Amino acid sequence: MAKNPVKIMDTILRDAHQSQAATRMRLEDMLPACEILDKVGYWSLECWGGATFDVCMRFLNEDPWERLRALKKAMPNTKLQMLLRGQNILGYKHYADDVVEQFCKKSIENGIDVVRVFDALNDTRNMEAAIKFIKLYGGHCEVAISYTKSPVHSEEYFVKLAMKLEKMGADSICIKDMANLLLPYDAYSLVKKLKDNVSVPIHLHTHNTTGTGDMTNLMAIQAGVDIVDCALSPMANGTAQPATESLVATLQGTSRDTGFDLGLLSEAAAHFRTVADKLDIDPKVLKVDTNTLLYQVPGGMLSNLISQLKQANAQDKYYDVLAEIPRVREDFGYPPLVTPTSQIVGSQAVLNILAGERYKMVSKESKGLLKGEYGQLPAPVNEEVRKKAIGDEEVITCRPADLLAPEMDKYREESKEFAKSEEDVLSYALFPQVAEKFIKWRNAGGEAAEPVKEEAKAAAPVAQAAPAVQAAPAAASDNRVRTLIVEDLTGGNF
């Protein structure tokens, strides 16, 4: 029997706690298990990027760069991986190419080995700078295709996209199934076609939100996928990834046997059970939610919608909003629902329902999406809606970042009074107010505060970053809409 071991990236240090506990795991919770994790034989450990950067400074009083350096020192034998939102880096807007270059350079210098790059619209122009600079500075560039379902998102669409990304320099291709929409037999078929058309390794990332994650991973493995994402059992399943131990046990004695020691995994899991207890995870994030299959809405996006409707005292409109989301998505050219497009589409659906008239109010972010500020939408938009939103403004058709002048010198100048390093400047560039406050506190000799249990518990179900909704002036006449906000900028499923 020819051996072809499945490789595993474990998400316990990033996406698992981001999806289940709003990214509130601290460095002190990670370090005691690092020696064990480093012995397992993982292809990589995801430990950085996504919402970790913001949360470290905003809620945990930790320097994200110091966290990375500490983890690299503690796990010298295992590749460390991060998630990067292309031209958005880790923020919520496009940055100039010089900022993207410096961030890629410093991430790799400080310990990152593998960078997974994605764009919410699968616009390859928004990934080209990151791909170029990751490779320039010696990182493994894993480029992701954001998986979704729509009239334009066919298997052929994803295969063509993967082939283009390989030509652009991808060292591996990730199928990023952020909403657990990729069903098992579809996964088998897609992986088969990718393996037939792409020569670089294929990596599958899914969640267990709809309860199909384990089956999807297994069918992908049967089709020849090279790498899958899993999470150690204390923070696996629900909105996180399927459990590592379960897959390792399933594959034992087969040609795809991982070769992992279940005893070592059990030892690491014992530590993270105590961490999970401390994080006080909300049970909602552990439940199967098949609404995702019905509405194609990621679990964390549902949490944001519920939060918005509660604040507008309009919980009774929940199912109306769910029904409106696919209509808005069609009007907007079928964007995949992942940060930030999931929040833009979801928030616009809420505004449409609460206002009692579609597009009576249009959020600032919706206008930007329709104008082309985020890149090329996958399908033609509803031109009537676009006209209503942006009037006669010109639509951007070039690579959006081409409109941006270099920014690093500006950020260096603005932060010169407190930034002690180029890493500090980058922190400031991504999150100016949060970083300035944190760096000044750190420079004054501050010590990490104790975790706030209630805060973590309240934020746990919020599994995606959300831009604040900025309604048009017409909202002032409706108190329910005027109070509509998104409560937490730092959730989970990126």
N, C-alpha and C positions, 0 to 999 in steps of 0.2 A: 504494500500500500504506500503510494507516494505521499510524502509528508509536505503539507503546505500550511503551516501553522497560521491561524488567524492572529493578526496583531491587534492590540487593544490600546486605545487612548482612554485613560480614566479621568473623569470629570469631577472627582470628589473635591478637588481644591479650587474649582471655579464654577462650572455650570450647574453642578448638583446643588450646591448651597445657594447659588444665585436663583435657581428655579424654585427652591423650596423655602428658603429663609432670607430672601431679599439681599443676598450676598453678604450676610453679616458674620461669616466665619472670620476669626482673627488669625493673625500669624501665629500667635501663641497656641492656638488650637491645632495648627498644622504641624509645627516643628516636631512635637514628640513622636509623630508617626512617620516622619520623613525617612529615617534609616530603614524602616521596614518597606515602605513604598519603593525605595531605591533598589531593593533586592528582588522585586517581583518579576521584572523583565518587561515592563510596559513598553510599547512603541514610543509613547510619550505620556506626559502628565499635563493636563491643562490646568494652569494655575494663575493666569493673568489675562488682562483684556476684558472685553465685555463691560460689565458694570463695576468690576472690582476697583478700577482706578478711581472713579468718582466716590464710591462708597468708602474706600480706605480713608480718604481725606474728610469727606462730609460727615460720616457717622462714627468712624472707628479711631480717628486721630492717629492714623498710620500713614507712613510715607510709602506709596505704592512701589517706588523704585527700590527702597530699602527691603520691602517684602520680597521682591524679585531676587535681589542679591542674596538674601538670607536663604531662600529656597534653593537657589543654584548651589550655594555652598553646602547645604544639607543633602542634596541629591545630585552628586557629581556624575553618576553613571546613567542618568535617565534624561532624555530630551525633555525640555520644558516647552510648553506650547501656549500660545495666546490667540485671542480672537480680535481681529481688526476690521473696522467697518470701512475699508477702502479709503476714499477721499475724506470721509468723516472722521477717520482715525478712531477715537473713542468718544468723540463729542457728538453734537447734534446738528452740525452744519458742515459744509465743505471747507477744507483748509487748503491754502496754497501749497504747491508742490514742495517748496523748501521746508515747510513744516512737516509734511509727510516724510520727506527724506530724513530729516533730523530725528524724527520719532522712530523710524525703522532702524536707523543707525544705533541710537541709544538703547533701544529695546534689545537688540542683538548683543551689544557690548555688555549690557547688564545681566545677560543670562538666558535670553529667549533663543531657542533653537528652531522652532517651527512656528510660522505665522500663518494662521488661517485667515484669508482675506475674503470678504464678501461685499456685495452691494445689494441693497434692498430691491432694486429694479432689475438686477442682473445686467446692468449697463456696463459693458466691459471697459468703457472709457473711464469710469469711476474707479477701476481697479488697476489700470495700467501703471500709474506712478508707484503704487505700493508694490506691485509685482517687481518692477524694475529695481527699486531700492532695496527690497528684501534680498534679492539675489546679489545685488552689488555688494552688500555688506555681509554676505556669507550665510544667510539664513535659508532654511528649507521653506519654499513658498508653496503653501497649500491653498489653492483657490477654490472657493465654494460656489456651487450653483444653488440659489435659493429655490427650494422645491415648492411648487404650488399647483393647483388645478384650475384651469380656465379653458375657454375655447382656443386660446393661443398657446397654452403651455402643454404641448404634446410631448411624447417621448422623443420624437424627432427634434423638437425645439431644444431639449436638454442635451441630446447627443451632439448636435451642431454647436451648442454653446461650449460644451466640454472640449470639443475638438479645437475650437478657437482659443480657449484658455490654455490648452496645451501648447499651441503655437506661440502664445504670448509669453511662455516661460514657466508655466505651472509645473512644480516638481511632483505634485499629486493633486487629484481632484476630489473634492468633498461634495457629496450629496447632502445638502443642509436641509433636513426635514424638520424645521423648527416647530411646526404645529402637529407633528405626528399624523400627517395626512397620507403619507406614502404607505399604502397597504401592502401586505406581504407578497402577494403574487405580482403586483405592480413593481415592487422592489426587485424581485427575481428578474423580471423582464428588462427593467431599466439597467440593472447592473450587467446583465448579459450583453446588452447592446453597447454599453460603455466599454466593457472589456474587449469587444470586437473592434471598436473604433478608436480607442485611446490607449497609448502604450504606458503611460504613467500609472502608479497605484491609484486605486479607487477606494475612498474612505467614506463610510456611511455614518451620518450623525442623525439620530432621531430621538424622540422623547417617548414617554409611555402615557401621555395625556389621554389618549383614546383607548388604551389597553392593548394596543397591537404591537408595541415596540419590540418585545422579545421575538415575536413571530416574524416581524419585518427584518430584524437582524439575522435570524436563522435562515430565512429564504435568500437574503442577500449573500450570506456565506455559502449557501448551496450553489449560488450563481457565480461564485468566485471572487466576491469582494475581498480586498486585501486587509482593510483595517475597519474596525467598528468602534463606536464610542459607547462606553458603559460607565456606571458609577458604583462605587462600593455600596453594599446593601443598606447601611444606615441612612443614606440620603438618596437611594435609588427609587425609581418608579414614580408614578403620578406625573407631575410636570417635569421631573428630572429624567435621566436616562435609565434604561433597563439595568438590572443588577449585574455587576461583574462576575460574582461568584456563581450565579446561576448559569451564565453562558459558559464559563470555564468548565463547570461540572458537566454540562450538556455535551461539550465537544471532546471530553476525555475518551481516549481510545479510538478516535476517528482520525482521518487524514488531516483534519483542520484543528487538531488538538493544540491548544495554546502553550502547553507545557508549564503553565503556572502552578505553583504550590498552593493548594487551597488552605493549608495551615497558615501560611504567611498572610494570605488575604483575610483569614479569620482573625488573625492577630491585629491587623490594621483596622478591621471593622470594629473590633472591640473598643479601640480608642475612639473612633468616630461616633460610636453609639453614645458615648458620654458627651461628645460635642453636640450631637443632635438634640439631646435632652436639654442642654443648656440654651440652645437656640430657640427652644419652645416653638416648634414648627406647627403651623396651623393645619389641622387635619384636612382642610379643603384641598390642599395641594397634593394630597396623597390619593385622592379619589379618581376613578376613571370618569372622564367627562366626554361622552360621545357627541355632545353638541358641536364639538370641533369638526366632526365628520359631516354634520348637517349644515353648518354655517361657514366652515373653513376659517373659523376664528380661533387663534391660539388661546390656550387656557389663561395665560396671563392677561391677554387683551380682554377676555371676559371679565376678569377681576377689575380692570380699569373702568370698563363700562358700568359695572355695578357701583363702583365708587362714584363715578360721575353722576349717575342717576340718583344715588342717595343724597348727594350734596344739592341736587336740584329738586329733592323731594318728589321724585318721579319714578320710583321703583316699579310702578305698575306699567311703565312703558318699555320694560326690558325686552319682551318678545317683539314688540314693534321695532325696536332698534336692531335686534338681531336680523329681522326680515329686511331692514333697510340697508344693512351693511353690504350684501351682495349687489344691490342696486347702485350704491355709491361706487363700489369697486368697479363695476362695469362702466359707469360714467367716467371714471378716472383712468380707464385704459388697462384694467386688470392687473394692478401692481400686486406682487406677492405680499402677503400680510406678515411683515417682519419689521423690526425697528428700522426707520421711524414710520414707514408707510402704514403699519397696522394701527398705530395711534392716530395718524392723520385721518384715515378712512373711518375708524371707529368714532372719533370725536365729531367728524362731520355728520355721521349718521345720527348721533345724539342730537346735534344742533337741528338737523332736519325734522326730527320727530318732535322735539320740544317746542320748536317755533311754529309747528303746525303747517309749515309750508316748506317745500324742498328748496334749499339754497337761498332762503330768505336771508340767512346769515351764513357767511363763508369764513372759515378760520384762516388766519394768516398762513398757516402751514398748507392748507388745501390750495390756496392761491399759488403758493410757491410750487407745489407739485404740478398743478395744471399749467403753470408758466414754463416749466422745464428746469427749474432751479435744482431739482434733485436728479435730473438726467432724463434719458429717453424712456417713456412709458412703453410697456410691452405691446399695447394695441392702440388704435386710434381712440381718442377721448370723445365724449359727447360735446360737440362744439357749442351747442346752446348753453350747456352748463359752464363751459370755459368762458364764453362771452359774458355770462352773468357774473362770473367770479372776477375776471381780470379786465373786462372791457376791451379796449383796443390796444392794450399793452402788447408789445412784441414777445413772441414765444422764443425762448432760448433753444437753439438747435445745435450749438457747438458743445464740446465738452465743458460742463459748467466751470471747472477749475481753470480753464483758459481765460476766464474773465477776472481771475484773482491775481493781484500783484503779489510779489514776495512779501512774507509777513514776519519772518523770524526776527529781523532787526527791530521791528516795531514792538514785538513781545519782549525782546531783551531790554529795550529802553523803558518800557512800561513797568517792568518787574525788577529793575536794577537796584531798587532800594532794599529789596528783601530776598531776591533769588540768589542762592549761593552756588548754583551749578547750572549747567545747560539742562539737566533733568528738571530742575525747579522751573526753568523758563518754559519747558514743554508742559509741565503740570499747569502752569498759569495760562498757557495758550489754550489748553483744552477746557479748563474750568476756572476762569479768571477770579471770580469772587470767592469760590470755595478754596482754591489753591492759595490765594493771598492770605486769607484768614488762617488756613492751616500752617503755611510756611512761617508766618510771623509767630504763631503759637509755638511751633517747633523750635524756631530760633531762640525763643525766650526760655527754652528748657522745659517745655510742657511734658507731661507724662500721659500715657494712654489712659483714657477714662474707662470705667467699667461699662460693659454692654448694658443697654437699656432693654430689658426683656419685653416690656409692653410695646415698645417701638418696633422691635423685630417681629413680634407676633402680629401686630397690625399690618406691617408691610409685607409679611410673608406671601400672601396670595398675589401680590402685585408682581407679575412675572415679566414685565417688559418696560423699557424706558418710555416715557411719554412726554412729548412737548406740551407746555401749557396751552390750553385753548384760548385763543384771542379772538373773541367774537367782534363782529362789526358793530358800529354804534347803535344799530336798530335794536340790539339786545337790551339796551337800557330800559326799555318799556316792559320787559318780562323778567321779573325777579328770579324765576326758576332758572332761566338761561343765564342771567347776569352772574349768578353764583357758580356757574359751571366751571370747574377746574379739574385738573388731574393732580392727585395728591402727592405722588412720589415719582421723582425723576429717575429713580434708580431701582429698577425691579430685576427681572430675571432672564427671560429666554431670548438672548440675542443670537 
